[in-house]
Amino acid sequence: MTEIQDGTRTRTFSWPDPAVIASRIGTTSGLEMLQALRDGEIPAPPILQMVGATGIEVEEGQVTVFMPAQEYHYNPLGTVHGGVIATLLDTAAGCTVHSTLPAGTGYTSLDLNTRFIKPVTVKSGELRCTGQIISRGRRTAVAEARLVDERGTLLAHATSTCLIFELGQ
């Protein structure tokens, strides 16, 4: 982020062709794909570039997304916009479900039930959003995600139900 003389700030970002990531869908397990993302073997999807996510931790049934709270996330009240928070919660929950899927299987979010607990500001520092599986069936999975600040204070949490399906159907 750069600041112009009048106090206006600017931000520029770039993203890789999403087709690079999409070409891997169905050829590897969800866990393998997320590990490749974590290890830099495939680029982060554009949404993670846009919100400024800085990395992920991955294991089967649990994914953590990291992002520093930034001014460009702010709403008119001077706090991080709820949509940015919901994006992190949805990402962690969805990727957690993805981490359990075999090659040739996809998912999509059916719902996201979000609770905002405390305001998030740049003083919150690096945010950590961790998703975990609550229940995984053949056709649906339920995951939860918890967003904490750099001190470990709970800021928001969510549950998400995802539909599981075979790709190409």
C-alpha positions in Angstrom: 0.0 0.0 0.0 1.3 3.5 -0.8 0.2 6.8 0.4 -0.3 9.8 -1.9 0.5 13.4 -0.7 -3.2 14.2 0.2 -3.4 11.1 2.5 -5.2 9.0 -0.1 -3.9 5.4 -0.1 -3.6 3.1 -3.1 -3.3 -0.6 -3.4 -2.4 -2.6 -6.4 -2.5 -6.4 -6.7 -2.3 -9.0 -9.3 -3.5 -12.6 -9.6 -2.6 -15.6 -11.7 -4.9 -17.1 -14.3 -7.6 -19.1 -12.3 -7.5 -21.7 -15.0 -4.1 -22.9 -13.7 -5.8 -23.9 -10.4 -9.0 -25.2 -12.1 -7.0 -27.5 -14.3 -5.9 -29.5 -11.2 -9.5 -30.0 -9.9 -10.4 -33.6 -10.1 -6.9 -34.8 -10.8 -5.7 -34.8 -7.2 -7.4 -35.2 -3.8 -8.5 -32.0 -2.1 -5.7 -32.5 0.5 -3.1 -32.8 -2.2 -4.4 -29.7 -4.0 -4.4 -27.6 -0.8 -0.9 -28.8 0.1 0.3 -27.8 -3.4 -1.2 -24.3 -2.7 0.4 -24.1 0.7 3.8 -25.1 -0.8 3.6 -22.6 -3.7 3.4 -25.3 -6.3 0.1 -23.8 -7.6 -0.9 -20.1 -7.2 -3.4 -18.9 -4.6 -6.8 -18.3 -6.0 -7.7 -14.6 -6.8 -9.9 -14.2 -3.8 -7.0 -14.9 -1.4 -4.9 -12.3 -3.4 -7.7 -9.8 -3.2 -8.2 -10.0 0.6 -4.5 -10.1 1.2 -4.2 -13.6 2.7 -0.6 -14.5 3.5 -0.7 -18.3 3.8 -2.5 -21.4 4.9 -1.8 -24.5 7.0 -3.3 -27.7 5.9 -4.1 -31.1 7.3 -6.9 -33.5 6.5 -10.0 -32.2 8.2 -8.5 -28.9 9.3 -7.3 -25.8 7.4 -6.1 -22.4 8.7 -6.0 -19.2 6.7 -3.8 -16.3 7.8 -4.4 -12.6 6.9 -3.3 -9.4 8.6 -6.2 -7.0 9.2 -5.7 -4.0 6.9 -7.2 -0.5 6.5 -8.4 -1.5 3.0 -10.7 -4.0 4.7 -12.5 -1.3 6.6 -16.2 -0.3 6.4 -17.4 3.3 7.1 -17.3 2.6 10.9 -13.5 2.0 10.9 -13.6 -1.7 11.4 -13.0 -4.7 9.1 -16.1 -5.2 7.0 -18.2 -8.2 7.9 -18.0 -9.5 4.3 -14.2 -9.8 4.6 -14.6 -11.7 7.9 -17.3 -13.9 6.3 -14.9 -14.6 3.3 -12.2 -15.9 5.7 -14.7 -18.0 7.6 -16.2 -19.4 4.4 -12.7 -20.1 3.0 -11.5 -22.0 6.1 -14.7 -24.0 6.4 -14.9 -24.8 2.7 -11.2 -25.7 2.4 -11.6 -27.9 5.4 -14.3 -29.9 3.6 -12.1 -29.9 0.5 -9.2 -31.4 2.5 -11.3 -34.6 3.0 -12.3 -35.2 -0.6 -10.8 -37.8 -2.9 -9.8 -36.9 -6.5 -12.8 -36.5 -8.8 -15.0 -35.1 -6.0 -16.1 -31.4 -5.6 -18.1 -29.4 -3.1 -20.1 -26.2 -2.9 -21.3 -24.2 0.1 -25.0 -24.6 0.9 -25.0 -22.1 3.8 -22.8 -20.1 6.1 -24.1 -19.2 9.5 -21.9 -16.4 10.9 -21.6 -14.8 14.3 -19.5 -11.7 14.8 -18.2 -11.5 18.4 -15.8 -8.5 18.5 -14.8 -5.7 16.2 -11.8 -6.3 14.0 -9.3 -3.5 13.3 -5.7 -3.2 12.2 -4.8 -3.4 15.9 -6.1 -7.0 15.8 -2.9 -7.9 13.9 -2.6 -11.1 12.0 -5.9 -12.9 11.9 -6.0 -16.7 12.0 -9.1 -18.5 10.8 -9.2 -22.3 11.4 -11.8 -24.6 10.0 -12.6 -28.1 11.3 -15.0 -30.8 10.3 -18.0 -31.3 12.5 -19.7 -34.0 10.4 -18.8 -35.6 7.0 -21.3 -37.8 5.2 -21.5 -39.1 1.6 -23.5 -36.1 0.3 -23.0 -33.3 2.8 -20.4 -32.1 5.2 -20.6 -29.6 8.1 -17.6 -27.6 9.1 -17.0 -24.9 11.6 -14.5 -22.0 11.4 -13.2 -19.7 14.2 -11.5 -16.4 13.6 -9.0 -15.2 16.2 -6.7 -12.2 16.5 -2.9 -12.5 17.1 -3.6 -12.7 20.9 -6.0 -15.7 20.4 -9.1 -13.7 21.1 -12.2 -15.1 19.4 -13.5 -12.5 16.9 -16.1 -14.5 14.9 -17.2 -18.0 14.2 -19.3 -19.8 11.6 -20.7 -23.1 10.6 -21.1 -24.2 7.0 -22.9 -27.0 5.2 -21.4 -28.1 2.0 -22.8 -30.3 -0.8 -20.4 -33.1 -1.9 -20.7 -34.2 -5.5 -18.8 -36.2 -8.2 -17.2 -33.9 -10.7 -18.4 -34.2 -14.3 -22.0 -35.0 -13.2 
